Amino acid sequence: MMRAPLEGVVESTVAAAANISSRIADSPPGQAYDNLRRRLPMLQERPMPTPFGTVLLPEVSPPVIPRVDNVPESIEAMKAAAAIDLSFPISWVPVLGDLVSDVLEDVYAEKLKAVLTPQQFAAYTQHDKLGPSSLAVMRALAER
């Protein structure tokens, strides 16, 4: 039986990301950062007067180091995101490539919507505006 050229690549990549993420979080510098983050004061939201009206400055605090989980749902989401990213170069082929690319993107976007929780999908759509779908899914899976 022939194997697909990229079979197992996504699973191994997600497993490696989960391993690296847990090693970073459990390392002494990671724990020191987490302790420091808990002790640092959070800058509260406050109004700032401007010539155009009052603007509310948001709360500011150091970010949490996210952990990536190695679960089947995250592997399926990463596969769907990789398919969406790989459909982009197909769209460079005039007419037919654009049609095929749109169909692939729609099919795998529905798969992502089915696999991710509503909160994760909302985070995914927010992050997907700025970069590749694979990075957006990784960011959405890391958010808690």
C-alpha positions in Angstrom: 0.0 0.0 0.0 1.3 3.4 -0.9 1.6 6.1 1.7 0.7 9.7 1.1 3.8 11.9 0.9 2.9 14.0 3.9 1.2 11.3 6.0 2.0 11.7 9.7 3.7 15.1 9.3 0.9 17.1 10.9 0.6 14.6 13.8 4.3 14.7 14.5 4.4 18.5 14.2 1.6 18.9 16.8 3.2 16.4 19.1 6.5 18.2 18.9 4.8 21.6 19.5 3.1 20.1 22.6 6.4 18.7 23.9 8.2 22.0 23.4 5.4 24.0 24.9 5.3 21.8 28.1 9.1 21.9 28.3 9.2 25.7 28.1 6.4 26.1 30.7 8.0 23.6 33.1 11.5 25.0 32.8 12.9 27.3 35.5 12.8 30.4 33.3 9.2 29.6 32.4 8.2 29.2 36.0 10.1 32.3 37.0 8.2 34.3 34.3 4.9 32.9 35.4 5.6 33.9 39.1 6.7 37.3 37.9 3.6 37.7 35.8 1.4 36.9 38.8 3.2 39.4 41.0 3.5 42.3 38.6 0.7 44.9 38.9 -1.8 45.1 36.2 -2.4 48.5 34.7 -6.1 49.3 35.1 -8.3 50.6 32.4 -8.5 54.4 32.6 -9.9 57.3 30.5 -7.5 59.5 28.6 -8.7 62.9 27.4 -7.9 63.7 23.7 -8.9 66.6 21.5 -11.4 64.2 19.8 -13.0 63.0 23.1 -12.2 60.7 25.9 -10.5 57.4 25.0 -10.4 54.4 27.3 -6.9 52.8 27.6 -7.2 49.0 28.1 -5.9 46.9 31.0 -2.3 45.9 30.4 -0.6 42.8 31.9 2.1 40.4 30.8 0.8 37.6 28.6 0.4 34.0 29.7 2.6 31.5 28.0 0.2 29.2 26.2 0.3 25.4 26.2 -0.5 23.4 23.1 -2.3 20.1 23.7 -1.7 16.9 21.7 -5.3 15.7 21.3 -7.1 14.3 18.2 -9.2 17.5 17.8 -6.2 19.7 17.6 -4.6 17.3 15.0 -7.8 17.4 12.9 -7.9 21.2 13.2 -4.2 21.5 12.1 -4.9 19.2 9.1 -7.8 21.3 8.0 -5.8 24.5 8.4 -2.9 23.1 6.4 -5.3 22.2 3.7 -6.7 25.7 3.7 -3.1 27.1 3.4 -2.2 24.7 0.6 -5.3 25.7 -1.3 -4.0 29.2 -1.7 -1.3 28.5 -4.4 -3.9 26.5 -6.4 -5.8 29.8 -6.8 -3.0 31.2 -8.9 -4.1 29.0 -11.8 -6.5 31.2 -13.8 -10.3 30.4 -13.6 -10.2 26.6 -12.8 -7.6 27.0 -10.0 -9.6 29.7 -8.4 -12.8 27.6 -8.4 -11.0 24.6 -7.0 -9.3 26.7 -4.3 -12.6 28.2 -3.2 -14.2 24.8 -2.9 -11.3 23.4 -0.9 -11.2 26.4 1.4 -15.0 26.3 2.1 -14.9 22.5 2.8 -12.1 22.7 5.2 -13.4 25.8 6.9 -16.6 23.9 7.7 -14.5 21.1 9.0 -12.6 23.6 11.3 -16.0 25.0 12.5 -17.1 21.4 13.4 -13.9 20.5 15.2 -13.2 23.7 17.2 -15.3 25.0 20.1 -17.2 28.2 19.5 -14.7 30.2 21.5 -11.8 28.6 19.7 -13.4 29.3 16.3 -14.0 32.9 17.2 -10.3 33.2 18.2 -9.4 31.5 14.9 -11.4 33.9 12.8 -9.8 36.8 14.6 -6.3 35.5 14.1 -6.9 34.3 10.5 -7.2 37.9 9.3 -3.5 38.5 9.8 -1.7 35.4 8.7 -1.9 31.8 7.5 -4.7 29.5 8.8 -2.2 27.1 10.4 -0.8 29.9 12.7 -4.3 31.1 13.4 -5.4 27.6 14.5 -2.3 27.2 16.7 -3.1 30.5 18.4 -6.7 29.5 18.8 -5.8 26.1 20.3 -3.4 27.7 22.7 -5.9 30.2 24.1 -7.9 29.0 27.1 
